[in-house]
Amino acid sequence: MAIPFGIVVAAKAGVFRQPPNPQTAAVVRALSFSDPSIYYGSIAINCACAVLGGYLAAVTARRSEALNGLASSLVFVALEVAGIRISFDPHPVQVHVLHMVGIVIASWLGGYLRGMRVRGAKSKTTLVRT
Protein backbone atom coordinates (compact mmCIF):
# COMPACT_ATOMS: atom_id res chain seq x y z
CA MET A 1 0.00 0.00 0.00
CA ALA A 2 2.89 2.37 0.68
CA ILE A 3 4.51 1.95 -2.73
CA PRO A 4 1.57 3.22 -4.85
CA PHE A 5 1.08 6.07 -2.40
CA GLY A 6 4.75 6.98 -2.68
CA ILE A 7 4.54 6.96 -6.47
CA VAL A 8 1.52 9.27 -6.41
CA VAL A 9 3.26 11.66 -3.99
CA ALA A 10 6.43 11.67 -6.12
CA ALA A 11 4.40 12.35 -9.26
CA LYS A 12 2.58 15.25 -7.59
CA ALA A 13 5.90 16.67 -6.34
CA GLY A 14 7.28 16.70 -9.89
CA VAL A 15 10.06 14.19 -9.30
CA PHE A 16 9.46 12.52 -12.66
CA ARG A 17 9.53 15.83 -14.56
CA GLN A 18 13.02 16.83 -13.48
CA PRO A 19 15.64 16.85 -16.24
CA PRO A 20 18.07 13.93 -16.14
CA ASN A 21 21.43 14.42 -14.54
CA PRO A 22 24.12 14.70 -17.28
CA GLN A 23 26.58 12.73 -15.15
CA THR A 24 24.16 9.82 -14.85
CA ALA A 25 23.64 9.74 -18.62
CA ALA A 26 27.41 9.79 -19.15
CA VAL A 27 27.90 6.85 -16.77
CA VAL A 28 25.19 4.84 -18.52
CA ARG A 29 26.77 5.55 -21.90
CA ALA A 30 30.23 4.61 -20.66
CA LEU A 31 29.03 1.34 -19.14
CA SER A 32 26.85 0.26 -22.03
CA PHE A 33 29.31 1.10 -24.82
CA SER A 34 32.64 0.33 -23.16
CA ASP A 35 32.56 -3.34 -24.16
CA PRO A 36 30.33 -4.88 -26.84
CA SER A 37 30.09 -8.14 -24.90
CA ILE A 38 28.48 -6.29 -21.97
CA TYR A 39 25.99 -4.62 -24.30
CA TYR A 40 25.00 -7.74 -26.22
CA GLY A 41 25.06 -9.82 -23.04
CA SER A 42 22.55 -7.49 -21.44
CA ILE A 43 20.30 -7.76 -24.49
CA ALA A 44 20.51 -11.57 -24.36
CA ILE A 45 19.69 -11.58 -20.64
CA ASN A 46 16.76 -9.24 -21.33
CA CYS A 47 15.35 -11.59 -23.96
CA ALA A 48 15.87 -14.69 -21.81
CA CYS A 49 14.10 -13.04 -18.89
CA ALA A 50 11.24 -12.01 -21.19
CA VAL A 51 10.80 -15.61 -22.37
CA LEU A 52 10.90 -16.83 -18.78
CA GLY A 53 8.42 -14.14 -17.70
CA GLY A 54 6.02 -15.10 -20.49
CA TYR A 55 6.37 -18.76 -19.55
CA LEU A 56 5.66 -18.07 -15.88
CA ALA A 57 2.69 -15.88 -16.74
CA ALA A 58 1.32 -18.74 -18.83
CA VAL A 59 1.87 -21.21 -15.99
CA THR A 60 -0.13 -19.10 -13.57
CA ALA A 61 -2.87 -18.39 -16.11
CA ARG A 62 -3.67 -22.03 -17.01
CA ARG A 63 -5.46 -21.00 -20.21
CA SER A 64 -4.74 -18.66 -23.11
CA GLU A 65 -1.06 -19.19 -22.47
CA ALA A 66 0.27 -17.16 -25.40
CA LEU A 67 -2.02 -14.22 -24.61
CA ASN A 68 -0.95 -14.16 -20.97
CA GLY A 69 2.70 -14.40 -22.02
CA LEU A 70 2.13 -11.42 -24.28
CA ALA A 71 0.41 -9.49 -21.48
CA SER A 72 3.40 -10.06 -19.21
CA SER A 73 5.45 -7.74 -21.41
CA LEU A 74 3.21 -4.73 -20.77
CA VAL A 75 5.18 -3.72 -17.67
CA PHE A 76 8.40 -3.77 -19.68
CA VAL A 77 6.85 -1.67 -22.44
CA ALA A 78 5.70 0.89 -19.86
CA LEU A 79 9.18 1.03 -18.33
CA GLU A 80 10.80 1.34 -21.75
CA VAL A 81 8.53 4.23 -22.70
CA ALA A 82 9.42 5.94 -19.42
CA GLY A 83 13.10 5.31 -20.17
CA ILE A 84 12.75 6.95 -23.57
CA ARG A 85 11.15 9.94 -21.91
CA ILE A 86 13.89 10.24 -19.27
CA SER A 87 16.50 9.66 -22.03
CA PHE A 88 19.21 7.87 -20.05
CA ASP A 89 19.90 5.60 -23.00
CA PRO A 90 21.62 7.39 -25.90
CA HIS A 91 20.06 5.20 -28.61
CA PRO A 92 17.62 6.67 -31.12
CA VAL A 93 13.90 6.00 -30.74
CA GLN A 94 13.94 3.38 -33.52
CA VAL A 95 16.30 1.18 -31.47
CA HIS A 96 14.03 1.49 -28.44
CA VAL A 97 11.01 0.51 -30.54
CA LEU A 98 12.89 -2.48 -31.94
CA HIS A 99 13.89 -3.49 -28.40
CA MET A 100 10.26 -3.27 -27.25
CA VAL A 101 9.04 -5.35 -30.19
CA GLY A 102 11.70 -7.97 -29.50
CA ILE A 103 10.76 -8.24 -25.83
CA VAL A 104 7.05 -8.47 -26.65
CA ILE A 105 7.76 -11.28 -29.13
CA ALA A 106 9.99 -13.05 -26.60
CA SER A 107 7.27 -12.84 -23.93
CA TRP A 108 4.72 -14.22 -26.37
CA LEU A 109 7.15 -17.00 -27.23
CA GLY A 110 7.41 -17.96 -23.55
CA GLY A 111 3.62 -18.23 -23.33
CA TYR A 112 3.49 -20.14 -26.59
CA LEU A 113 6.12 -22.63 -25.39
CA ARG A 114 4.10 -23.27 -22.24
CA GLY A 115 0.97 -23.77 -24.34
CA MET A 116 2.77 -26.27 -26.56
CA ARG A 117 3.99 -28.15 -23.49
CA VAL A 118 0.49 -28.27 -21.99
CA ARG A 119 -1.08 -29.43 -25.26
CA GLY A 120 1.67 -32.03 -25.67
CA ALA A 121 1.04 -33.39 -22.17
CA LYS A 122 -2.72 -33.56 -22.78
CA SER A 123 -2.30 -35.51 -26.01
CA LYS A 124 -0.07 -38.08 -24.31
CA THR A 125 -2.54 -38.75 -21.50
CA THR A 126 -5.60 -39.30 -23.67
CA LEU A 127 -6.58 -42.86 -24.45
CA VAL A 128 -6.82 -43.92 -28.07
CA ARG A 129 -9.72 -46.25 -28.82
CA THR A 130 -9.27 -48.80 -31.54
VENGI-V117379 format. One record per pair of residues at least 4 apart in sequence whose ideal C-beta (glycine too) atoms are under 8 Angstrom apart, sorted by the first residue. I is the first residue (numbers start at 1). J is the second residue. D is the distance in Angstrom with one decimal. If there is no record, write none. Layout:
BEGIN
i->{I | I}
j->{J | J}
d->{D | D}
END
This chain:
BEGIN
i->{1 | 2 | 3 | 4 | 5 | 6 | 7 | 8 | 9 | 10 | 10 | 11 | 11 | 14 | 20 | 20 | 20 | 20 | 20 | 21 | 22 | 23 | 24 | 24 | 25 | 25 | 25 | 25 | 26 | 27 | 28 | 28 | 28 | 28 | 29 | 29 | 30 | 31 | 32 | 32 | 32 | 32 | 33 | 34 | 35 | 36 | 37 | 38 | 39 | 40 | 41 | 42 | 43 | 43 | 44 | 45 | 46 | 46 | 46 | 47 | 47 | 47 | 47 | 48 | 49 | 50 | 50 | 50 | 50 | 50 | 50 | 50 | 51 | 51 | 51 | 51 | 51 | 51 | 52 | 52 | 53 | 53 | 53 | 53 | 53 | 53 | 54 | 54 | 54 | 54 | 54 | 54 | 54 | 54 | 54 | 54 | 54 | 54 | 54 | 54 | 54 | 55 | 55 | 55 | 55 | 55 | 55 | 56 | 56 | 56 | 57 | 57 | 57 | 57 | 57 | 57 | 57 | 57 | 58 | 58 | 58 | 58 | 58 | 58 | 58 | 58 | 58 | 59 | 60 | 61 | 61 | 64 | 65 | 65 | 65 | 65 | 65 | 65 | 66 | 66 | 66 | 66 | 66 | 67 | 67 | 68 | 68 | 69 | 69 | 69 | 69 | 69 | 69 | 69 | 69 | 70 | 70 | 70 | 70 | 72 | 72 | 72 | 73 | 73 | 73 | 73 | 73 | 73 | 74 | 75 | 76 | 76 | 76 | 76 | 76 | 77 | 77 | 77 | 77 | 78 | 79 | 80 | 80 | 80 | 80 | 80 | 81 | 82 | 83 | 83 | 83 | 83 | 84 | 84 | 84 | 89 | 91 | 91 | 92 | 93 | 94 | 95 | 96 | 97 | 98 | 99 | 100 | 101 | 102 | 103 | 104 | 105 | 106 | 107 | 108 | 109 | 110 | 111 | 112 | 113 | 114 | 115 | 116 | 117 | 118 | 119 | 120 | 121 | 122}
j->{5 | 6 | 7 | 8 | 9 | 10 | 11 | 12 | 13 | 15 | 16 | 15 | 16 | 18 | 24 | 25 | 86 | 87 | 88 | 25 | 26 | 27 | 28 | 88 | 29 | 87 | 88 | 90 | 30 | 31 | 32 | 88 | 89 | 90 | 33 | 90 | 34 | 38 | 38 | 39 | 42 | 89 | 39 | 38 | 39 | 40 | 41 | 42 | 43 | 44 | 45 | 46 | 47 | 99 | 48 | 49 | 50 | 99 | 103 | 51 | 102 | 103 | 106 | 52 | 53 | 54 | 73 | 76 | 103 | 106 | 107 | 110 | 55 | 106 | 107 | 109 | 110 | 113 | 56 | 110 | 57 | 69 | 72 | 73 | 107 | 110 | 58 | 68 | 69 | 70 | 72 | 73 | 106 | 107 | 108 | 109 | 110 | 111 | 112 | 113 | 114 | 59 | 69 | 110 | 111 | 113 | 114 | 60 | 72 | 110 | 61 | 68 | 69 | 71 | 72 | 107 | 110 | 111 | 65 | 66 | 68 | 69 | 110 | 111 | 113 | 114 | 115 | 114 | 68 | 65 | 68 | 68 | 69 | 111 | 112 | 114 | 115 | 118 | 70 | 108 | 111 | 112 | 115 | 71 | 111 | 72 | 111 | 73 | 107 | 108 | 109 | 110 | 111 | 112 | 114 | 104 | 107 | 108 | 111 | 107 | 110 | 111 | 77 | 103 | 104 | 106 | 107 | 108 | 78 | 79 | 80 | 100 | 103 | 104 | 107 | 81 | 100 | 103 | 104 | 82 | 83 | 84 | 96 | 99 | 100 | 103 | 85 | 86 | 87 | 88 | 89 | 96 | 89 | 93 | 96 | 96 | 95 | 96 | 96 | 97 | 98 | 99 | 100 | 101 | 102 | 103 | 104 | 105 | 106 | 107 | 108 | 109 | 110 | 111 | 112 | 113 | 114 | 115 | 116 | 117 | 118 | 119 | 120 | 121 | 122 | 123 | 124 | 125 | 126}
d->{6.5 | 6.0 | 6.5 | 6.4 | 6.4 | 6.2 | 6.3 | 6.4 | 6.2 | 4.2 | 6.7 | 7.1 | 5.8 | 6.8 | 6.2 | 5.7 | 5.5 | 6.0 | 6.1 | 7.0 | 6.3 | 6.5 | 6.5 | 6.6 | 6.4 | 7.2 | 5.6 | 7.2 | 6.2 | 6.2 | 6.0 | 5.0 | 6.7 | 7.7 | 5.8 | 5.2 | 5.7 | 7.2 | 7.1 | 5.5 | 7.5 | 7.4 | 6.7 | 6.7 | 7.1 | 6.0 | 5.6 | 6.4 | 6.8 | 6.3 | 6.3 | 6.3 | 6.6 | 7.7 | 6.3 | 6.2 | 6.4 | 7.8 | 6.5 | 6.5 | 6.5 | 7.0 | 4.8 | 6.4 | 6.0 | 6.4 | 6.4 | 6.9 | 4.6 | 3.8 | 4.8 | 6.9 | 6.3 | 4.9 | 7.1 | 5.7 | 4.1 | 7.5 | 6.3 | 6.3 | 6.3 | 7.9 | 4.9 | 7.4 | 6.0 | 6.4 | 6.4 | 7.8 | 3.1 | 7.2 | 5.2 | 7.0 | 6.9 | 3.7 | 6.2 | 6.5 | 2.6 | 4.5 | 7.9 | 8.0 | 7.7 | 6.5 | 6.8 | 3.8 | 6.8 | 6.1 | 5.0 | 6.6 | 7.6 | 7.6 | 6.2 | 4.6 | 5.4 | 6.7 | 3.8 | 7.6 | 7.4 | 6.3 | 3.6 | 7.3 | 5.2 | 4.9 | 6.7 | 4.1 | 8.0 | 3.6 | 6.4 | 5.9 | 7.6 | 6.3 | 3.8 | 5.7 | 6.2 | 4.6 | 6.9 | 4.7 | 3.5 | 6.6 | 6.4 | 5.8 | 4.3 | 4.6 | 5.5 | 6.4 | 6.9 | 6.7 | 5.6 | 7.8 | 5.2 | 5.3 | 7.3 | 4.8 | 1.9 | 6.6 | 7.0 | 6.7 | 5.9 | 4.4 | 6.3 | 5.1 | 7.6 | 7.4 | 6.0 | 5.6 | 4.6 | 7.7 | 3.7 | 7.5 | 6.4 | 6.4 | 6.1 | 7.5 | 5.3 | 8.0 | 7.6 | 6.4 | 5.4 | 7.5 | 6.8 | 6.5 | 6.3 | 6.6 | 6.2 | 6.7 | 5.1 | 7.7 | 6.6 | 6.3 | 7.9 | 6.3 | 6.1 | 7.4 | 7.7 | 6.4 | 5.1 | 7.1 | 3.9 | 6.1 | 7.6 | 6.2 | 6.3 | 6.3 | 6.4 | 6.4 | 6.3 | 6.4 | 6.3 | 6.3 | 6.2 | 6.3 | 6.5 | 6.3 | 6.7 | 6.8 | 6.1 | 6.2 | 6.7 | 6.4 | 6.4 | 6.5 | 6.3 | 6.2 | 6.1 | 6.4 | 6.5 | 6.4 | 6.7 | 6.6 | 6.7}
END
